[in-house]
Amino acid sequence: MSDTTQNNSTLFIKFIAVAAAVGFLYATVLAKLGLDWWTDENYSHGLLVPVVIAIIIWKERDAFHRVEIRSSILLGGITIFVAVLLLIAGTLGAELFTQRMSLVIMLGGIVIYFFGARMLNFLVVPFALLLLAIPIPQIIFNRIAFPLQIWASKMAVWGIRVFEVPTLRKGNVIDILPSGATQTISLEVVEACSGIRSLMTLVTLALILGFFTGDDGEKKFANLSSRNLIRAVLLMISAVPIAVLTNAARVSATGVLTYYYGKQATEGTWHDLSGWLVFVVALAMLIGVNFLFKKFQRKDAKTQRREAIQNPKSQIRNRAGWPLVIALIVAGLAVNWFANRAEVAVERRQLTELSTTLGDWRQRGSEIKFGEGVENVLKTTDYTMREYTNSEGRVANIYVGYYATQRMGATYHSPQNCLPGAGWIMNDPQFVEITTTDGRTFTANRYIIENGIYKEVMIYWYQGRGRIEASEYRDKINTVLDSVTRRRTDAAMVRVMTSVGDDEAASLEAASSLAARLAEQLTPFVPE
């Protein structure tokens, strides 16, 4: 066996060992990511992304062979170390996005470790596709989805009124009174109808389309010519209005059909088929935009592909891979130990036992329960929602949602994400100081929220493990720290709401008073 053949065989074994070690380190992350691709319609395109990446790497294999290998063990090792730290932090803090970003950084670090940073330039598109297939954090997703919902709602209402169908919009909810009916039907423009689902797929397809329909030219960034790179970026940007426009048209058509045929137009076969039809139309529009860009695009002065200078390739040192394999296996053992380490069991009382009296406030009626669908979304371990009244006749609503552990992905939902989707407009955000009767002071969030004729003061905060935080980001950091040092991630989101009425200052004072009385009684239910 020649030295070259033996060296190639050794390198192949080394890369297989590294791949197996990465698979062991990220086994749980990869399994959950694959499950999300299979079940989450927003990211179902992720199932095809690994295949497309493999095709791109095979297609560009000649370009990779022309790159001089300058392995950077130090820079690559530091990058890999950072990825492991992020994986541990994401595992302890139950933050899936951090774990998945760790995987991307890990792959980048391995490329640098073996081939050098220069190789990353040729892998920009594969890495971009991988990033587009990773579900973004819910708080960011909702901040993207809700404006799209509002835009789609406004455009849909305009389209419905073109057909002289009377309609009323409240946030992302459209009310329509069917012809001859006495009861309105509400169309809620959720993420699927706002275009957010098709948007994620369309942006990914735009990048793939821009890459594979490129022509010859001087290769620069991402192994694309300047004109092809600009066209790919413009295609990705154009996917946003295309997704919103086509889905607004779908909602408009649904609204008109609802007026003539009633509720059956909003569900069943028509609703499913319209979703597929809208996506096909959006894809056709994207292909048409790509055709126009290619037709009117300025030609580069150099149209011939520039062959890179053949550089003498540096050999990867055979011993460079084995320390990495060992380090990844050790990291995998550490991550699995942290992930499977049992949390400390804390004694607590059920929230159903929360006092019916909170200072001057008395419970009115029985506990309020969500529907099964909402409970499945919230995934609380225990929760209570009630109404209280005070001696002045003011009515307030409280909600406490408790999570015994946040390691499995179940965590509280910020009102900033939930309420706007129900048509509430959140105004005048401020931090307020809440003081309990024993002199403790904590900071909470305060909003004035409106929905039609309703206007309320809302105060909320995050409480658990002896901490009270207004910032969910700071609370997430504390969750990671407490998971490491105290083996606990239990906590609750607490919310108080009351009507503003004619006196906003009095409403704020009343809400603050109830928040203080509630917070000081929560310790048996949300342990310190």
VEXLUMNU-304102 format. One record per residue (C-alpha): residue in three letters; residue number from 1; x, y, z. Coordinates in nm, 2 decimals, decimal comma. Layout:
 rest  nr     c1     c2     c3
  Ala NUM      X      Y      Z
...
//
This chain:
 rest  nr     c1     c2     c3
  Met   1   0,00   0,00   0,00
  Ser   2   0,14   0,34  -0,10
  Asp   3   0,20   0,61   0,15
  Thr   4  -0,07   0,83  -0,02
  Thr   5  -0,33   0,55   0,00
  Gln   6  -0,24   0,48   0,36
  Asn   7  -0,26   0,84   0,45
  Asn   8  -0,60   0,88   0,28
  Ser   9  -0,73   0,58   0,46
  Thr  10  -0,61   0,72   0,79
  Leu  11  -0,78   1,05   0,72
  Phe  12  -1,10   0,88   0,63
  Ile  13  -1,11   0,68   0,95
  Lys  14  -1,03   1,00   1,14
  Phe  15  -1,31   1,20   0,99
  Ile  16  -1,56   0,91   1,05
  Ala  17  -1,44   0,91   1,42
  Val  18  -1,49   1,29   1,44
  Ala  19  -1,84   1,26   1,28
  Ala  20  -1,93   0,98   1,53
  Ala  21  -1,81   1,19   1,82
  Val  22  -2,01   1,49   1,71
  Gly  23  -2,32   1,26   1,67
  Phe  24  -2,27   1,14   2,02
  Leu  25  -2,22   1,49   2,16
  Tyr  26  -2,53   1,62   1,98
  Ala  27  -2,75   1,31   1,97
  Thr  28  -3,03   1,47   2,18
  Val  29  -3,01   1,79   1,99
  Leu  30  -3,02   1,62   1,65
  Ala  31  -3,31   1,40   1,75
  Lys  32  -3,52   1,69   1,87
  Leu  33  -3,43   1,90   1,56
  Gly  34  -3,54   1,61   1,33
  Leu  35  -3,86   1,58   1,53
  Asp  36  -3,93   1,95   1,49
  Trp  37  -3,86   1,93   1,11
  Trp  38  -4,11   1,64   1,09
  Thr  39  -4,39   1,80   1,30
  Asp  40  -4,35   2,18   1,27
  Glu  41  -4,49   2,31   0,95
  Asn  42  -4,28   2,63   0,98
  Tyr  43  -3,96   2,43   0,94
  Ser  44  -4,06   2,12   0,75
  His  45  -3,82   2,23   0,47
  Gly  46  -3,54   2,13   0,71
  Leu  47  -3,59   1,77   0,61
  Leu  48  -3,45   1,85   0,27
  Val  49  -3,17   2,09   0,38
  Pro  50  -2,91   1,81   0,46
  Val  51  -2,97   1,66   0,11
  Val  52  -2,93   2,00  -0,06
  Ile  53  -2,62   2,07   0,14
  Ala  54  -2,47   1,74   0,03
  Ile  55  -2,55   1,82  -0,33
  Ile  56  -2,39   2,16  -0,31
  Ile  57  -2,07   2,02  -0,15
  Trp  58  -2,06   1,75  -0,43
  Lys  59  -2,12   2,01  -0,70
  Glu  60  -1,85   2,24  -0,57
  Arg  61  -1,60   1,96  -0,49
  Asp  62  -1,36   2,09  -0,76
  Ala  63  -1,35   2,43  -0,60
  Phe  64  -1,27   2,27  -0,26
  His  65  -0,98   2,09  -0,41
  Arg  66  -0,83   2,42  -0,53
  Val  67  -0,82   2,56  -0,18
  Glu  68  -0,49   2,55   0,00
  Ile  69  -0,54   2,36   0,33
  Arg  70  -0,40   2,56   0,63
  Ser  71  -0,54   2,38   0,93
  Ser  72  -0,58   2,61   1,23
  Ile  73  -0,58   2,38   1,53
  Leu  74  -0,57   2,68   1,78
  Leu  75  -0,85   2,89   1,63
  Gly  76  -1,06   2,58   1,55
  Gly  77  -1,01   2,44   1,90
  Ile  78  -1,12   2,77   2,06
  Thr  79  -1,43   2,78   1,84
  Ile  80  -1,51   2,42   1,93
  Phe  81  -1,47   2,50   2,30
  Val  82  -1,71   2,79   2,27
  Ala  83  -1,96   2,56   2,10
  Val  84  -1,94   2,31   2,38
  Leu  85  -1,99   2,58   2,64
  Leu  86  -2,30   2,70   2,45
  Leu  87  -2,43   2,34   2,43
  Ile  88  -2,40   2,30   2,81
  Ala  89  -2,56   2,64   2,88
  Gly  90  -2,85   2,56   2,64
  Thr  91  -2,89   2,22   2,79
  Leu  92  -2,91   2,35   3,15
  Gly  93  -3,13   2,65   3,06
  Ala  94  -3,36   2,44   2,84
  Glu  95  -3,29   2,68   2,55
  Leu  96  -3,31   2,47   2,23
  Phe  97  -3,20   2,76   2,00
  Thr  98  -2,87   2,79   2,19
  Gln  99  -2,81   2,41   2,17
  Arg 100  -2,87   2,42   1,79
  Met 101  -2,66   2,72   1,73
  Ser 102  -2,39   2,54   1,92
  Leu 103  -2,41   2,27   1,66
  Val 104  -2,35   2,52   1,38
  Ile 105  -2,06   2,68   1,56
  Met 106  -1,92   2,33   1,63
  Leu 107  -1,93   2,24   1,26
  Gly 108  -1,76   2,57   1,17
  Gly 109  -1,50   2,50   1,43
  Ile 110  -1,43   2,16   1,29
  Val 111  -1,38   2,30   0,94
  Ile 112  -1,14   2,56   1,07
  Tyr 113  -0,96   2,29   1,28
  Phe 114  -0,89   2,07   0,98
  Phe 115  -0,90   2,30   0,67
  Gly 116  -0,85   2,66   0,80
  Ala 117  -1,08   2,96   0,81
  Arg 118  -1,04   3,02   0,43
  Met 119  -1,25   2,71   0,36
  Leu 120  -1,55   2,87   0,53
  Asn 121  -1,59   3,11   0,24
  Phe 122  -1,68   2,82   0,02
  Leu 123  -1,93   2,68   0,27
  Val 124  -2,13   3,00   0,33
  Val 125  -2,43   2,88   0,14
  Pro 126  -2,45   2,54   0,32
  Phe 127  -2,41   2,71   0,66
  Ala 128  -2,68   2,97   0,57
  Leu 129  -2,92   2,69   0,47
  Leu 130  -2,85   2,51   0,80
  Leu 131  -2,92   2,84   0,99
  Leu 132  -3,25   2,88   0,80
  Ala 133  -3,36   2,53   0,90
  Ile 134  -3,31   2,60   1,27
  Pro 135  -3,62   2,72   1,45
  Ile 136  -3,57   3,06   1,60
  Pro 137  -3,66   3,13   1,97
  Gln 138  -4,03   3,17   2,02
  Ile 139  -4,00   3,53   2,15
  Ile 140  -3,82   3,63   1,82
  Phe 141  -4,05   3,42   1,61
  Asn 142  -4,35   3,59   1,75
  Arg 143  -4,20   3,94   1,70
  Ile 144  -4,16   3,84   1,33
  Ala 145  -4,50   3,66   1,30
  Phe 146  -4,72   3,92   1,47
  Pro 147  -4,63   4,21   1,24
  Leu 148  -4,68   3,98   0,94
  Gln 149  -5,02   3,88   1,09
  Ile 150  -5,12   4,24   1,12
  Trp 151  -5,01   4,32   0,76
  Ala 152  -5,19   4,02   0,63
  Ser 153  -5,50   4,11   0,82
  Lys 154  -5,50   4,47   0,69
  Met 155  -5,44   4,35   0,33
  Ala 156  -5,71   4,08   0,37
  Val 157  -5,97   4,33   0,50
  Trp 158  -5,90   4,56   0,20
  Gly 159  -5,94   4,26  -0,03
  Ile 160  -6,26   4,15   0,14
  Arg 161  -6,41   4,50   0,12
  Val 162  -6,34   4,51  -0,25
  Phe 163  -6,62   4,25  -0,29
  Glu 164  -6,84   4,48  -0,07
  Val 165  -6,84   4,23   0,22
  Pro 166  -6,89   4,41   0,56
  Thr 167  -6,60   4,32   0,79
  Leu 168  -6,44   4,45   1,11
  Arg 169  -6,07   4,39   1,21
  Lys 170  -5,95   4,38   1,57
  Gly 171  -5,58   4,31   1,58
  Asn 172  -5,53   4,00   1,37
  Val 173  -5,89   3,89   1,42
  Ile 174  -6,14   3,96   1,13
  Asp 175  -6,51   3,95   1,21
  Ile 176  -6,75   3,87   0,93
  Leu 177  -7,13   3,84   0,94
  Pro 178  -7,23   3,58   0,68
  Ser 179  -7,51   3,67   0,45
  Gly 180  -7,85   3,60   0,62
  Ala 181  -7,68   3,51   0,95
  Thr 182  -7,73   3,67   1,29
  Gln 183  -7,39   3,57   1,45
  Thr 184  -7,05   3,68   1,33
  Ile 185  -6,77   3,45   1,25
  Ser 186  -6,42   3,54   1,36
  Leu 187  -6,12   3,47   1,13
  Glu 188  -5,80   3,47   1,32
  Val 189  -5,50   3,54   1,11
  Val 190  -5,25   3,31   1,28
  Glu 191  -4,89   3,23   1,18
  Ala 192  -5,00   2,99   0,90
  Cys 193  -5,22   3,26   0,74
  Ser 194  -4,98   3,55   0,79
  Gly 195  -4,72   3,38   0,56
  Ile 196  -4,47   3,31   0,83
  Arg 197  -4,48   2,93   0,75
  Ser 198  -4,43   2,98   0,38
  Leu 199  -4,19   3,26   0,44
  Met 200  -3,93   3,04   0,61
  Thr 201  -3,95   2,79   0,33
  Leu 202  -3,96   3,05   0,06
  Val 203  -3,65   3,23   0,19
  Thr 204  -3,47   2,89   0,19
  Leu 205  -3,58   2,81  -0,16
  Ala 206  -3,48   3,16  -0,27
  Leu 207  -3,12   3,10  -0,16
  Ile 208  -3,12   2,75  -0,32
  Leu 209  -3,27   2,90  -0,64
  Gly 210  -3,02   3,18  -0,65
  Phe 211  -2,73   2,94  -0,60
  Phe 212  -2,82   2,68  -0,85
  Thr 213  -2,92   2,92  -1,13
  Gly 214  -2,60   3,11  -1,12
  Asp 215  -2,39   3,15  -1,43
  Asp 216  -2,02   3,17  -1,48
  Gly 217  -1,83   3,47  -1,34
  Glu 218  -1,55   3,56  -1,12
  Lys 219  -1,61   3,38  -0,80
  Lys 220  -1,58   3,59  -0,49
  Phe 221  -1,78   3,56  -0,16
  Ala 222  -1,96   3,22  -0,09
  Asn 223  -1,81   3,08  -0,42
  Leu 224  -2,06   3,31  -0,61
  Ser 225  -1,99   3,59  -0,86
  Ser 226  -2,09   3,94  -0,75
  Arg 227  -2,40   3,94  -0,97
  Asn 228  -2,52   3,60  -0,85
  Leu 229  -2,46   3,69  -0,49
  Ile 230  -2,67   4,01  -0,52
  Arg 231  -2,94   3,82  -0,71
  Ala 232  -2,96   3,56  -0,43
  Val 233  -2,99   3,82  -0,16
  Leu 234  -3,26   4,01  -0,35
  Leu 235  -3,45   3,69  -0,40
  Met 236  -3,44   3,62  -0,03
  Ile 237  -3,57   3,97   0,04
  Ser 238  -3,85   3,94  -0,22
  Ala 239  -3,97   3,62  -0,05
  Val 240  -4,11   3,84   0,24
  Pro 241  -4,37   4,05   0,04
  Ile 242  -4,45   3,74  -0,18
  Ala 243  -4,54   3,53   0,13
  Val 244  -4,74   3,81   0,29
  Leu 245  -4,92   3,90  -0,04
  Thr 246  -5,02   3,55  -0,13
  Asn 247  -5,14   3,46   0,22
  Ala 248  -5,34   3,79   0,24
  Ala 249  -5,51   3,69  -0,08
  Arg 250  -5,59   3,35   0,08
  Val 251  -5,74   3,52   0,38
  Ser 252  -5,94   3,75   0,15
  Ala 253  -6,08   3,46  -0,05
  Thr 254  -6,16   3,28   0,28
  Gly 255  -6,34   3,59   0,41
  Val 256  -6,55   3,63   0,09
  Leu 257  -6,64   3,26   0,09
  Thr 258  -6,73   3,28   0,46
  Tyr 259  -6,98   3,56   0,38
  Tyr 260  -7,16   3,34   0,13
  Tyr 261  -7,11   2,99   0,27
  Gly 262  -7,05   3,04   0,64
  Lys 263  -6,81   2,86   0,87
  Gln 264  -6,75   2,56   0,64
  Ala 265  -6,53   2,79   0,42
  Thr 266  -6,28   2,83   0,71
  Glu 267  -6,21   2,46   0,77
  Gly 268  -6,19   2,12   0,61
  Thr 269  -6,06   2,04   0,26
  Trp 270  -6,09   2,39   0,12
  His 271  -5,87   2,53   0,39
  Asp 272  -5,60   2,27   0,34
  Leu 273  -5,61   2,29  -0,04
  Ser 274  -5,59   2,67  -0,03
  Gly 275  -5,27   2,65   0,18
  Trp 276  -5,10   2,43  -0,08
  Leu 277  -5,23   2,64  -0,37
  Val 278  -5,10   2,96  -0,21
  Phe 279  -4,76   2,80  -0,16
  Val 280  -4,75   2,69  -0,53
  Val 281  -4,84   3,04  -0,64
  Ala 282  -4,58   3,20  -0,41
  Leu 283  -4,31   2,96  -0,55
  Ala 284  -4,41   3,05  -0,91
  Met 285  -4,39   3,42  -0,83
  Leu 286  -4,04   3,36  -0,67
  Ile 287  -3,93   3,18  -0,99
  Gly 288  -4,07   3,46  -1,20
  Val 289  -3,88   3,72  -1,00
  Asn 290  -3,56   3,52  -1,04
  Phe 291  -3,62   3,51  -1,41
  Leu 292  -3,66   3,89  -1,42
  Phe 293  -3,35   3,95  -1,21
  Lys 294  -3,14   3,73  -1,45
  Lys 295  -3,28   3,90  -1,75
  Phe 296  -3,20   4,25  -1,65
  Gln 297  -2,89   4,18  -1,45
  Arg 298  -2,57   4,36  -1,56
  Lys 299  -2,31   4,12  -1,70
  Asp 300  -1,98   4,11  -1,53
  Ala 301  -1,68   4,22  -1,73
  Lys 302  -1,52   3,88  -1,67
  Thr 303  -1,76   3,60  -1,78
  Gln 304  -1,52   3,32  -1,77
  Arg 305  -1,47   3,12  -1,45
  Arg 306  -1,14   3,21  -1,30
  Glu 307  -0,95   2,90  -1,20
  Ala 308  -0,78   2,93  -0,87
  Ile 309  -0,41   2,90  -0,86
  Gln 310  -0,32   2,54  -0,77
  Asn 311  -0,16   2,57  -0,43
  Pro 312   0,04   2,30  -0,28
  Lys 313  -0,19   2,13  -0,02
  Ser 314  -0,07   2,11   0,33
  Gln 315  -0,12   1,76   0,48
  Ile 316  -0,34   1,73   0,78
  Arg 317  -0,14   1,59   1,06
  Asn 318  -0,26   1,25   1,14
  Arg 319  -0,25   1,31   1,51
  Ala 320  -0,46   1,63   1,49
  Gly 321  -0,79   1,45   1,48
  Trp 322  -0,76   1,20   1,77
  Pro 323  -0,73   1,47   2,05
  Leu 324  -1,04   1,63   1,90
  Val 325  -1,23   1,29   1,90
  Ile 326  -1,13   1,24   2,26
  Ala 327  -1,23   1,59   2,36
  Leu 328  -1,57   1,56   2,19
  Ile 329  -1,64   1,22   2,36
  Val 330  -1,55   1,37   2,70
  Ala 331  -1,77   1,67   2,63
  Gly 332  -2,06   1,44   2,53
  Leu 333  -2,03   1,25   2,86
  Ala 334  -2,03   1,58   3,05
  Val 335  -2,34   1,72   2,86
  Asn 336  -2,53   1,39   2,90
  Trp 337  -2,44   1,39   3,27
  Phe 338  -2,58   1,75   3,31
  Ala 339  -2,89   1,67   3,10
  Asn 340  -2,97   1,35   3,29
  Arg 341  -2,88   1,48   3,64
  Ala 342  -3,20   1,48   3,84
  Glu 343  -3,32   1,81   3,97
  Val 344  -3,37   1,87   4,34
  Ala 345  -3,72   1,79   4,44
  Val 346  -3,88   2,08   4,62
  Glu 347  -4,20   2,06   4,83
  Arg 348  -4,48   2,30   4,73
  Arg 349  -4,85   2,34   4,76
  Gln 350  -5,09   2,33   4,46
  Leu 351  -5,20   2,67   4,33
  Thr 352  -5,56   2,57   4,38
  Glu 353  -5,49   2,62   4,75
  Leu 354  -5,40   2,99   4,70
  Ser 355  -5,59   3,20   4,94
  Thr 356  -5,92   3,35   4,83
  Thr 357  -5,82   3,66   5,02
  Leu 358  -5,52   3,88   4,91
  Gly 359  -5,51   4,18   5,15
  Asp 360  -5,82   4,38   5,06
  Trp 361  -5,90   4,16   4,76
  Arg 362  -6,15   3,88   4,77
  Gln 363  -6,19   3,61   4,51
  Arg 364  -6,49   3,63   4,29
  Gly 365  -6,64   3,31   4,14
  Ser 366  -6,44   3,00   4,08
  Glu 367  -6,11   2,94   3,91
  Ile 368  -6,10   3,00   3,53
  Lys 369  -5,97   2,72   3,32
  Phe 370  -5,82   2,73   2,97
  Gly 371  -5,93   2,50   2,69
  Glu 372  -5,73   2,19   2,63
  Gly 373  -5,56   2,34   2,32
  Val 374  -5,43   2,64   2,52
  Glu 375  -5,32   2,41   2,81
  Asn 376  -5,12   2,20   2,56
  Val 377  -4,94   2,51   2,44
  Leu 378  -4,87   2,65   2,79
  Lys 379  -4,75   2,31   2,92
  Thr 380  -4,76   2,43   3,28
  Thr 381  -4,70   2,20   3,57
  Asp 382  -4,96   2,39   3,77
  Tyr 383  -5,16   2,71   3,71
  Thr 384  -5,44   2,92   3,84
  Met 385  -5,64   3,21   3,69
  Arg 386  -5,89   3,39   3,90
  Glu 387  -6,08   3,72   3,94
  Tyr 388  -6,06   3,92   4,26
  Thr 389  -6,25   4,23   4,37
  Asn 390  -6,17   4,49   4,64
  Ser 391  -6,39   4,70   4,87
  Glu 392  -6,43   4,96   4,60
  Gly 393  -6,58   4,71   4,36
  Arg 394  -6,28   4,70   4,13
  Val 395  -6,23   4,37   3,95
  Ala 396  -5,89   4,23   3,87
  Asn 397  -5,76   3,91   3,70
  Ile 398  -5,46   3,71   3,82
  Tyr 399  -5,27   3,43   3,65
  Val 400  -4,98   3,22   3,79
  Gly 401  -4,83   2,96   3,56
  Tyr 402  -4,57   2,73   3,74
  Tyr 403  -4,32   2,50   3,58
  Ala 404  -4,15   2,24   3,79
  Thr 405  -3,87   2,21   3,54
  Gln 406  -3,77   2,40   3,22
  Arg 407  -3,51   2,15   3,10
  Met 408  -3,75   1,96   2,88
  Gly 409  -3,84   2,27   2,67
  Ala 410  -4,16   2,37   2,86
  Thr 411  -4,13   2,73   2,97
  Tyr 412  -4,35   3,03   3,04
  His 413  -4,50   3,23   2,76
  Ser 414  -4,44   3,61   2,78
  Pro 415  -4,76   3,82   2,76
  Gln 416  -4,57   4,02   2,49
  Asn 417  -4,61   3,71   2,27
  Cys 418  -4,95   3,59   2,36
  Leu 419  -5,17   3,90   2,40
  Pro 420  -5,09   4,07   2,07
  Gly 421  -5,20   3,75   1,89
  Ala 422  -5,54   3,79   2,06
  Gly 423  -5,59   4,14   1,93
  Trp 424  -5,44   4,34   2,23
  Ile 425  -5,23   4,64   2,16
  Met 426  -4,95   4,69   2,42
  Asn 427  -4,87   5,05   2,50
  Asp 428  -4,66   5,26   2,74
  Pro 429  -4,41   4,99   2,86
  Gln 430  -4,25   5,07   3,19
  Phe 431  -4,08   4,91   3,49
  Val 432  -4,26   4,96   3,82
  Glu 433  -4,14   4,90   4,18
  Ile 434  -4,37   4,67   4,38
  Thr 435  -4,34   4,69   4,76
  Thr 436  -4,48   4,41   4,99
  Thr 437  -4,61   4,46   5,34
  Asp 438  -4,29   4,33   5,49
  Gly 439  -4,08   4,59   5,31
  Arg 440  -3,94   4,38   5,02
  Thr 441  -3,93   4,56   4,68
  Phe 442  -3,90   4,41   4,34
  Thr 443  -3,93   4,53   3,98
  Ala 444  -4,21   4,42   3,74
  Asn 445  -4,32   4,50   3,39
  Arg 446  -4,62   4,73   3,34
  Tyr 447  -4,82   4,79   3,02
  Ile 448  -5,14   4,96   2,93
  Ile 449  -5,31   4,72   2,69
  Glu 450  -5,61   4,79   2,47
  Asn 451  -5,85   4,57   2,26
  Gly 452  -6,14   4,76   2,11
  Ile 453  -6,33   4,93   2,40
  Tyr 454  -6,13   4,74   2,66
  Lys 455  -5,83   4,91   2,83
  Glu 456  -5,64   4,75   3,11
  Val 457  -5,33   4,79   3,33
  Met 458  -5,11   4,48   3,32
  Ile 459  -4,83   4,40   3,56
  Tyr 460  -4,62   4,08   3,52
  Trp 461  -4,30   3,93   3,64
  Tyr 462  -4,10   3,60   3,67
  Gln 463  -4,07   3,44   4,01
  Gly 464  -3,89   3,14   4,15
  Arg 465  -3,60   3,00   4,34
  Gly 466  -3,59   3,31   4,56
  Arg 467  -3,56   3,55   4,26
  Ile 468  -3,81   3,79   4,11
  Glu 469  -3,72   3,93   3,77
  Ala 470  -3,89   4,16   3,52
  Ser 471  -3,65   4,06   3,23
  Glu 472  -3,71   3,72   3,08
  Tyr 473  -3,35   3,73   2,95
  Arg 474  -3,20   3,79   3,29
  Asp 475  -3,43   3,52   3,43
  Lys 476  -3,31   3,28   3,16
  Ile 477  -2,95   3,34   3,26
  Asn 478  -3,04   3,29   3,63
  Thr 479  -3,21   2,96   3,53
  Val 480  -2,88   2,84   3,37
  Leu 481  -2,68   2,94   3,68
  Asp 482  -2,93   2,78   3,92
  Ser 483  -2,94   2,46   3,71
  Val 484  -2,56   2,43   3,75
  Thr 485  -2,53   2,54   4,11
  Arg 486  -2,86   2,44   4,26
  Arg 487  -3,00   2,17   4,02
  Arg 488  -3,32   2,37   3,99
  Thr 489  -3,51   2,53   3,70
  Asp 490  -3,85   2,56   3,86
  Ala 491  -4,02   2,90   3,83
  Ala 492  -4,35   3,08   3,75
  Met 493  -4,48   3,37   3,54
  Val 494  -4,72   3,59   3,74
  Arg 495  -4,96   3,84   3,58
  Val 496  -5,21   4,09   3,72
  Met 497  -5,46   4,28   3,51
  Thr 498  -5,74   4,53   3,60
  Ser 499  -5,95   4,77   3,40
  Val 500  -5,82   5,13   3,36
  Gly 501  -6,15   5,30   3,39
  Asp 502  -6,16   5,68   3,43
  Asp 503  -5,86   5,70   3,66
  Glu 504  -5,54   5,55   3,53
  Ala 505  -5,34   5,64   3,84
  Ala 506  -5,59   5,47   4,06
  Ser 507  -5,59   5,16   3,84
  Leu 508  -5,21   5,14   3,85
  Glu 509  -5,22   5,17   4,23
  Ala 510  -5,48   4,90   4,26
  Ala 511  -5,29   4,66   4,03
  Ser 512  -4,97   4,73   4,22
  Ser 513  -5,14   4,66   4,55
  Leu 514  -5,28   4,33   4,43
  Ala 515  -4,94   4,23   4,28
  Ala 516  -4,77   4,30   4,61
  Arg 517  -5,03   4,09   4,81
  Leu 518  -5,00   3,81   4,55
  Ala 519  -4,62   3,80   4,55
  Glu 520  -4,59   3,78   4,93
  Gln 521  -4,82   3,47   4,94
  Leu 522  -4,66   3,28   4,65
  Thr 523  -4,36   3,13   4,83
  Pro 524  -4,54   2,80   4,94
  Phe 525  -4,66   2,76   4,58
  Val 526  -4,34   2,89   4,40
  Pro 527  -4,06   2,78   4,64
  Glu 528  -3,75   2,98   4,71
//
